Every structure is written in structure tokens, then in C-alpha cells.
Amino acid sequence: MEYHFTVPGTLPGLNDYLKAERKFTRRGGSAHSVGNDMKQENQMLICNAIRLKLKRLKIQRPVHISYRFYEPNRRRDLDNIAGVAHKFIQDSLVRCGVLENDGWDQITGFSDAFFVDLHNPRIEITIREVEPDAHN
């Protein structure tokens, strides 16, 4: 089986996330990571996209995930685009209960493709179930 959903817009790049991880704010007398805030905000947006399209889907088999990144321009390096997106999206799939975990037993691999769409930046995600023994 294959499942599809789309995250509108772009996600922060790896450089943005690393910069945010080095910043802290004070909350209630303790330091709080700006990077964690960035991750939580983006996971909320991603979870909304997941629930909109996949509802309460729970996948029991291992999967391969294909990412199609549509950027508004070519300014960001490809690894900068994909690095944090993989982390945020896969963690969101676990948070929403679509995947039990995002380890080797659940995700056999992923692939990326990159395009430019000035007027409709987005990330199209395809989750494809694979045979349990096919990835060993």
C-alpha cells in the first residue's frame, strides 16, 4: 500500500535549526532551547497535514518514505533542505501514531527529489509499505 500527504510551504533548513539549537530563552527561571520550540511548532504543522490526509492510519509493516521537495528557489543546499525535514516529518509520523517508531525496523530507507515551484512550495511525502523481509 502507498499513502500520500503534503506539507505546505517549506521547513527550516539544517543551518536554521542548528543556529536555533544554540540559542536559549529564560522561562520560569530555567533556560529553554529555541531549537526545541522550532521543532514543536513545525511538528504541529506537519501533524495537521498528516491527520488531514491520513486520518488515524496506523501502519504495521516496514515502510520506505519518498520525499519530493518543492522549494521557491535554489538558494538552499539540498542537504540543508532535507536534513531537518526528515527528522521533523518522521518524528511527526510517530507522534501521530502512523508509525510505531522511526527506527530501522519501521523505516527501511528514504529517497529525495528536489524541484522549484515559486508559487507553491511544499513537501510531498509518499509512504510505501514493504515486505518485512525485503529490507534485511
Residue, then its C-alpha position, 0 to 999 in steps of 0.5 A: m500500500e502507498y499513502h500520500f500527504t503534503v506539507p505546505g510551504t517549506l521547513p527550516g533548513l539544517n543551518d536554521y535549526l542548528k543556529a536555533e539549537r544554540k540559542f536559549t530563552r529564560r522561562g520560569g527561571s530555567a533556560h529553554s532551547v529555541g531549537n526545541d520550540m522550532k521543532q514543536e511548532n513545525q511538528m504541529l504543522i506537519c501533524n495537521a497535514i498528516r491527520l488531514k490526509l491520513k486520518r488515524l492510519k496506523i501502519q504495521r509493516p516496514v515502510h520506505i518514505s519518498y520525499r519530493f521537495y518543492e522549494p521557491n528557489r535554489r538558494r538552499d543546499l539540498d542537504n540543508i533542505a532535507g536534513v531537518a525535514h526528515k527528522f521533523i516529518q518522521d518524528s511527526l509520523v510517530r507522534c501521530g501514531v502512523l508509525e510505531n517508531d522511526g527506527w530501522d525496523q519501521i523505516t527501511g530507507f528514504s529517497d529525495a527529489f528536489f524541484v522549484d515551484l515559486h508559487n507553491p512550495r511544499i513537501e510531498i511525502t509518499i509512504r510505501e509499505v514493504e515486505p518485512d523481509a525485503h529490507n534485511 
